[in-house]
Amino acid sequence: SAFLVAEVDKKIVGAAGLELYNDIALLRSVVVEKSLRNSGIGSTLYDAIVQLAGTKNIRCLILLTTTADKYFERKGFVRIERSTLTGPITQSVEFTPACPSSAICMAKEI
């Protein structure tokens, strides 16, 4: 796993993470403090985490979301059926109790 944080005045105001599964990664928790949303911090974190994924030979990012599907569509993600995923990534806590079955599954080749 790998995580990045954003800081403003030595205070953590955002984070993004990856769970690594061979050449696939689960994009986890791109979050920004509410008062700083739409300031570019989220996009900066996203760009940095994608760059980090590239250095780890990741070819595809997967995510589950209940609220940010439009945001990630703008980043090039497409909806996929959750049931099409196989292998170790499906053992992530995100695919068990953490995300409801109604969460939208998305993928992006990088």
N, C-alpha and C positions, 0 to 999 in steps of 0.2 A: 504494500500500500504506500501511497505517497499523498501528502497534503501540503497545500500552500496557504498562507494567511496574508491578509492585507492589513496594514497598520496605518493609523493616522495619529500623530502625536503620541507614539508609543502605546497606543491602544488598539487591540485587535478589533477590526470592523468588518472583516469578511474572511471567508475561507472557501476552499474547493479541494476536493479529494478524488483520488482514483483507487479503486481496488483492482489489482493486476491479476489477470488470468491468462497466462501465456501471451498471445498476441492480441487479446481482447481486454478491454478495461471497462469497468463499471464507473461511470462518472457519478460522484457522490457529493451531495450537499454544496452546491454553489450558492452561498448565502452572503448577504450583505446587511449590515445594520439598517433597520428601517429608515432612519433619518438620512441615510446616505444613498438610498436606492436612486437609480437614474443619474448617478454622478459619474458613471464610467468604471467604477470599481469592479462591478460584476463582470463586465466585458474584459477588463484587464486580467482578472483572475482566470476567466475562461480561456483567454488566449494563452496565458502562461501554463495552464494545466494541459492544454492541447500540445503545446510545445514540449512540455515535460513528457507527455505520453509518446511523442515521436522519438525522443531520445531513448525510450525504453522499448523501441521496436513494436509499439502498439499499432495495429492496422485498423482497429474498429473500436469506437466508443459506444457504449450502451448506457441508457439511463431509464429510470422510472420516475414519473412525475404525476402529481395530481393537480398541479397549479401552473406549471411553467411551460406547457407544450408549445404555446405560440412563441415564446422567447427562443426556445431551442429550435423551432422550425426556421426562425430567422438566422440561426447559426448553421443551418444546413442539415439538421437532423430530420429523419423521416420516421413516421410511425411504422412499427412492425408488430406482429402478433407475438406476445410474450411466449406463447407455446412453441414458437419456432426456435427458441434458444435451447441449447443443450450443453452439457459439460459442466465443469466446475463453477462457472459463473452462476448457475442456477442454485448453488448451495449458499450463496451470499445471503446474509440476513435481510437484505433488501428484497430478495425473492421469496422470503418466508414471512414472518409476521410483521416486519417493519413497514412494508408498503402494501396497501390493500390490493386485492385482485383487480379492482377498478382502475388502478394506476395505469397511465399510458406508458407503453414501452416504446422507446425510440432508439435509433441507431444512426451512426455517421461513420463512413469510411474516412480514414485520415492518411 
